[in-house]
Amino acid sequence: MAMEVTQVLLNAQSVDSTIRKHAEESLRQFQEQNLPVFLLSLSGELAGEDKPVDSRKLAGLILKNALDAKEQHRKYELVQRWLALDVAVKSQIKTCLLQTLPSHVPDARSTASQVIAKVAGIELPQKQWPELIGSLLSNIHQVPAHLKQATLETLGYLCEEVSPDVVDQDQVNKILTAVVQGMNANEGNNDVRLAATRALYNALGFAQANFSNDMERDYIMRVACEATLSPDVKIRQAAFECLVSISSTYYEKLAPYIQDIFNITAKAVREDEEPVALQAIEFWSSICDEEIDILEEYGGDFTADSDVPCYYFIKQALPALVPMLLETLLKQEEDQDQDEGAWNLAMAGGTCLGLVARTVGDDIVPLVMPFIEENITKPDWRQREAATYAFGSILEGPSPDKLTPIVNVALNFMLTALTNDPNSHVKDTTAWTLGRIFEFLHGSTVETPIITPANCQQIITVLLQSMNDAPNVAEKACGALYFLAQGFEDVGSSSAITPYFQEIVKSLLNVTDREDAGESRLRTAAYETLNEVVRCSTDETAPMVLQLIPIIMTKLHQTLEAQKLSSDEREKQNELQGLLCGCLQVIIQKLGASEPTKYAFMQFADQIMSLFLRVFACRNATVHEEAMLAIGALAYATGPDFAKYMTELYKYLEMGLQNFEEYQVCAVTVGVVGDICRALEDKILPFCDGIMTQLLKDLSSNQLHRSVKPPIFSCFGDIALAIGENFEKYLMYAMPMLQSAAELSAHTSGADDEMIEYTNLLRNGILEAYSGIFQGFKNSPKTQLLIPYAPHILQFLDSIYMEKDMDDVVMKTAIGVLGDLADTLGSNAGSLIQQSLSCKDFLNECLSSDDHLIKESAEWAKLAIGRAISV
């Protein structure tokens, strides 16, 4: 049945674009016209030892893409499509895949491994292909090493694709045995050992039972630790990756091994090649993450029998761990500041040191201070930079009381270094450290202020001066200014930086115009800092914020006038438009918040709006999003007068609501529709048919990303609140949608954290919709239209109360809906509420909540229910 596809696959990789496009089109048609033969032909090509490597590789890749996709809805379609194929066809394809594993061509074997795992991911949960794992395990005892290697690679991918609950424990044990034996030091072939080590990494999630058994766990840990000493660098790296994964998956089982692991990680950090040393540091970073989580969740109050004790591994290792990390700080690379994605030993060490500081708090300070004092004035830049980096790294974690006296001494020194140090790396790290000082030790919550009228001028002068330095230093100086401004957010009438406001804004605008502002994210940092300075400014500086509007508008106008750009220039222009729209949004929010400034700002509203509409015409997702958010702010500030922009804006709202591909744009547009409803109230009515139609379409589409659905539901609430009883004509469409979503979100037992978080967002959206609808209909003669829906809503409230996994936000909205129901329907709701299984318990629980918002909502609900029942 299969067909000869070799030449077409080779042509599809041709350098000649005509040949290539023609071949791609042929493959697409073949796939559409006869999928079974198409897939068979590809699997035959992949298995064909006499075929060229390039055609085999591409055949495997196309096969893999026919089984899996990133987008959930597409993946679901592909899975259904595979399951619907004829059994004989699938069986032939699977035979070809397994026949490829002994191939002498590494690329063909590796591709086959991935495809087998994809098929297993679809079939094993359906109880199909039960013989697969057995036949893979029988390969392990075969002679050619490359077959063993390919089989272990396949088992690794399989463990990545398949969830542990579909493989029975007996098979899990056999897989782990095969993997751990393949890792053993007496396995002569390094390729086999590497494949086995990587497979263990993927199989750790399957090993719950094995890690609970002391003997099996000891054996796995011994083999993993031995593999970190392999002569082959890739095996050592993979073995440390396994230890990193074990540290987070099986933290509570590590105590017996932690001393040995410390010894091998310390040796690796000091002596091994960088990729291995980085993973060895990652192990300790991972342990910090675990302990920070445990300590945050339990607040450090453990009893002897508490379920999740913290083993304080970091605290015990401190005396040895900190010196090891400080040594790594001296291993900087000459060009590390220039490269955004740079990651090296010094950076990893500093990051880990920061996590250690968050884990142990004050205890780290005495261990790091001698290193800082010894190196901060040394002639070698590496020592000065390392000392500064160490200081910056430990500023989050220890208490302000412990750090403030040290920082007060250090601040002057840092400002001098930022001005005078001859080395750019030292300046870069110094500016970063100042940013960390302002981020963690400056603000309304810190008792002893670090920034005083006495030193504020010097700080600002130095930061503004450093903004003229090299792009990487200037970018960090912007960051420091950002946190400096943020710390004055809650000051009220006048902050220490008010006198310098004009100078700061001018300097930041100059930075955005620098020729090299595209390097080191400098332009972005300057705009983000400008936004923060505006956001945290006081009433005193409002006239200066007003003067900013025409400047930013002119800049935005210039980007819209640019003609014939290369794709690279267009990308930069889009980025700039996004930044300018973001800046206008902050200005609008700032000036729109108080009456006197709002009035002055309104003279620009028409011009700003027409600029935003022109931005939409450029059709770029990121810019679309920023402009949409700014329009939401404008609607909020303008109120009912915003109606005059609606006719022109509407088509772009519709475009945003239809944008399934760039779902963030869709989500933002939904949010802005809510803002506009709140601003316009019933003036939104002429546009509601179109908006509701689009929102209902979005909800029934399986192509829209699930994260957009909760905001759509709450948008129903905004619309109903705005148009009141006019929402009547949408009830028959909106209510069934809300009901079916409510049923789906009510039962979540056994869901993972991510799913529970999403479910809570969904519930909150549904409840906000109900709340808006009830409040919208209140006091209208049409309230009786809502009576038929009340039993279902109460049942929904019962079921989420019974599940016991709602967060505080949902709890507050839910108790509010109960009150809305009683308040709007009165006696019609009274008897239903009395019959409810859990209303009374739910109300009492909310009344005794520590959260004052929940308590407040509950007290209001209690009154409303009381009135409804007494009627």
Disulfide bonds with the S-S distance in Angstrom:
none
